[in-house]
Amino acid sequence: MKIIKLSRKPRNSLSSLRNLTTQLNLHSPWFPEKPFIAKPDCSTSLMSAAHSEGRSPIVCALGKQPAFSKCSTAQGQSMSLIEEGKRAAAHAAVDSVVKDNQRIGVGSGSTIVYAVQRISERVKEENLKLVCVPTSFQASQLIQQHNLILSDLNTTPQLDIAIDGADEVDSNLDAIKGGGGCQTQEKAVAAAADSLYIIADFRKDSKKLGEKWKKGVPIEVLPFTYRTVQSKIETLLGGSAQLRMAKHKAGPVITDNGNFILDWIFDVDADDWNAVNTQLKLIPGVVETGLFCGMARRVYFGLEDGSVKVVERDD
């Protein structure tokens, strides 16, 4: 494993860094001082170096974002650190992998908001020509609100990259997604992309799935089959498959596709989540699962101090 320390440079100096950023596969205003590749078996937190007020911070990994205002309560401070981590991860990924003339899959969730904001900034600053394919109604709204070019998989069936969040990522870069109920579109868009990049805050970084995320694996099912699917899951794999209920309406959550979601609270310690995913997919009535196995090329974890931990899959 090698580490890059990057320091903030003015945007107008970006052209002078083209050669350096190209050879590192980065497109970023951060200046590399040392090369870096982090692998899943030796992922290491990349802590930012000390920085003083009024000076550009020196950072590890893909940069320290300016800190949010400190809140007066412990809860407020905690939320500020989480949001700082989300923003740091999103900006690092966008600055690293987004290039001109790309077709980009845009994920869903709270961290993606920061990614779309950063994409929009770069489009304005660099006149990038990008086409964006959403993974949900939320993503579609974000793309349009930021005046980016909106497409869909039928119009743009092949994508260069996809950027998305996750509920949890293990040391093998297998992930649970679908806390927001969009796993079917998210997986379809990720599968259409040459590379999937996941952005998340420090809470989503686990050695194994289920270590931190306790809400289970989201499974989208056809409404008329949900009781049968519940029974099959619990018989085959154990645990509890719970119908996700809406909070602001009576009845269950309805996906963008008009289906129900079962949250499988699992009690298995699986060595092969891909096999588990296959078992679930073979149950009649299951539309898609929130298990993303072997799909992510690289994951960006935003840490509490604003630095970013990057873990990359071996090719």
C-alpha positions, -999 to +999 in steps of 0.1 A: +000+000+000+012+035-009-002+068+003-008+101-015-008+133+005-026+160-014-026+197-007-052+222-020-042+242-050-061+271-067-084+259-095-066+281-120-034+260-114-053+228-125-039+229-160-004+227-148-012+195-129-027+177-158+002+153-164+005+144-127-032+138-123-035+118-155-009+093-145-026+088-112-061+086-128-071+117-109-089+148-120-086+170-090-074+203-076-053+183-050-016+181-056-001+146-051+031+144-031+033+106-029+016+078-048-012+058-032-031+026-037-050+010-008-061-027-011-090-044+008-066-066+028-046-037+042-070-008+042-056+019+065-072+051+077-055+080+060-054+106+086-050+142+076-019+161+088-022+191+111-035+223+096-037+258+110-064+283+105-059+306+075-037+282+056-045+255+030-047+222+047-023+193+040-042+161+037-038+123+034-057+103+008-080+125-013-081+156+007-095+174+038-126+194+032-132+226+051-148+218+084-185+226+090-194+250+118-192+234+152-226+228+169-232+236+205-244+202+215-227+168+213-253+155+190-249+185+167-211+180+167-216+143+158-238+152+129-214+178+117-186+152+116-208+128+097-218+154+071-182+165+068-172+129+061-200+125+035-189+157+017-152+148+018-159+113+003-182+127-024-158+155-034-128+131-034-146+107-057-159+133-081-125+150-084-108+116-090-130+098-115-152+123-133-139+133-167-151+151-198-176+134-221-185+107-196-219+089-191-224+088-154-247+068-132-259+089-103-268+071-071-293+078-044-291+089-008-278+117+014-241+114+004-250+116-033-263+151-027-227+163-022-215+144-052-241+160-075-233+194-061-196+189-069-203+175-104-223+206-111-195+229-099-170+211-121-193+213-151-196+251-146-159+256-140-145+233-166-173+232-192-175+194-189-199+176-212-216+149-191-247+128-194-263+116-161-285+085-156-304+085-122-310+055-100-342+069-084-367+098-084-345+116-059-315+113-082-335+125-112-346+156-092-310+163-081-297+161-117-324+185-130-321+209-101-283+213-109-290+217-146-271+186-156-281+165-187-306+139-177-309+105-195-320+070-187-308+034-193-329+029-224-314+060-240-279+055-226-275+018-219-237+019-215-221+040-188-185+049-181-189+052-143-214+051-115-211+069-082-234+057-054-236+055-016-239+024+006-254+013+039-224-008+048-192-021+030-171-050+042-134-056+038-140-074+005-159-044-009-192-063-008-219-039+001-255-036+015-275-010-003-312-002-004-318+016+029-336+042+008-355+016-012-337+021-046-316-010-048-331-023-080-324+008-101-291+012-083-279-023-092-291-019-128-272+013-133-241-001-115-242-031-138-244-009-169-212+011-158-176+001-165-168+010-129-188+015-097-174+039-071-190+040-037-189+070-014-198+068+023-190+082+057-169+064+083-199+047+099-203+024+069-169+009+070-170-027+084-149-058+084-180-079+077-216-072+067-239-068+096-212-056+120-226-020+120-257-021+098-284-037+118-314-030+095-308-060+073-306-066+036-334-048+016-351-071-008-376-057-034-405-081-040-437-082-060-465-072-037-487-103-042-458-126-033-444-109-001-458-134+024-445-164+003-411-147-001-410-140+037-416-176+045-390-189+019-363-166+032-367-175+068-369-212+060-338-212+037-316-187+054-330-180+089-334-146+104-364-125+100-378-109+068-398-079+078-421-059+055-409-023+055-437+000+067-440+036+057-436+064+083-458+091+068-485+070+053-506+040+064-492+007+050-460-005+035-433+014+017-438+014-021-407+015-043-403+036-074-412+004-093-445-001-074-432-030-053-428-038-016-395-042+004-386-069+028-358-062+052-340-095+059-325-092+094-300-120+090-282-141+117-258-158+094-220-151+092-216-157+055-183-164+039-198-161+004-224-133+001-226-138-036-240-173-030-265-159-005-275-133-031-281-161-057-302-180-032-324-149-026-327-141-063-339-176-071-370-172-049-400-165-071-413-130-064-379-115-056-372-086-079-338-076-066-317-076-035-295-050-018-264-072-018-238-057-041-212-084-044-180-079-064-193-047-081-174-018-065-140-010-079-132+016-052-147+029-020-142+064-005-148+066+032-150+102+046-135+102+081-144+124+111-115+148+105-124+154+069-097+131+054-107+103+031-099+066+033-097+049-001-100+012-006-095-003-040-103-038-053-075-059-068-081-062-106 
